[in-house]
């Protein structure tokens, strides 16, 4: 697994594509985990925060969960 925030961002972006292609929300959980690792390495990368918001938005819409949708606003 890559240990550079930029590579983790790229990897998580690919996971978004897989989640959408396979219509499987489990990929979003994997993506969230990778983004959180990237944020631990460098929390100043805005793209990681935005991707975290995207994952939570997609999960919130999939499960119709207002809590996840509200949480996504924090990350944007």
Secondary structure in CASP SS format (residue, H / E / C, confidence):
PFRMAT SS
TARGET T0000
AUTHOR 0000-0000-0000
METHOD secondary structure of the structure
MODEL  1
X C 1.00
X C 1.00
X C 1.00
X C 1.00
X H 1.00
X H 1.00
X H 1.00
X H 1.00
X H 1.00
X H 1.00
X H 1.00
X H 1.00
X H 1.00
X H 1.00
X H 1.00
X H 1.00
X H 1.00
X H 1.00
X H 1.00
X H 1.00
X H 1.00
X H 1.00
X C 1.00
X C 1.00
X C 1.00
X H 1.00
X H 1.00
X H 1.00
X H 1.00
X H 1.00
X H 1.00
X H 1.00
X H 1.00
X H 1.00
X H 1.00
X H 1.00
X H 1.00
X H 1.00
X H 1.00
X H 1.00
X H 1.00
X C 1.00
X C 1.00
X C 1.00
X C 1.00
X H 1.00
X H 1.00
X H 1.00
X H 1.00
X H 1.00
X H 1.00
X H 1.00
X H 1.00
X H 1.00
X H 1.00
X H 1.00
X H 1.00
X H 1.00
X H 1.00
X H 1.00
X H 1.00
X H 1.00
X H 1.00
X C 1.00
X C 1.00
X H 1.00
X H 1.00
X H 1.00
X H 1.00
X H 1.00
X H 1.00
X H 1.00
X H 1.00
X H 1.00
X H 1.00
X C 1.00
END
